[in-house]
Amino acid sequence: MTYEDMTSQGQGDPPRKNERRRAPLRIPRPPAVTSPS
């Protein structure tokens, strides 16, 4: 993800905060796929 994407969102938050927000979204997805439902 580039800095331009951050500015386009208008959040104005540093890349570190933005990554943390998306990180939790990616975490629940992999376990859901790997876990047999």
N, C-alpha and C positions, 0 to 999 in steps of 0.2 A: 504494500500500500504506500502510495507516494504522499508527500506533504500536500500536494495540490488537492488530493481527494479529501483531506481533512478540511482544508479551507472551503471546499465546495459544500461540505456539510454545514458549515457555518457554526460549528461547535466551538472552534477556537481553542480546543483543548490540545495539550501536547500529545505527540504520537504515543507516548507511554500509556496515558490514560485511555486513549482510543483503543489501543491493543487490548488493554485489560477488559474493556467493555465487550469486545468481540470474542475474547478468549473464552469466557463462560458460555457463550453461545455455541462455540465449537466443541467444548468439552462434553455437554450432554448428548450431542449428536453421535459421535463415535461409539460410546457405550451402548446407545440405543440400537445401533446397527449391529454391533458385535453380539449383544445379548440376544439369545433366541427368544422370540416373543410367542 
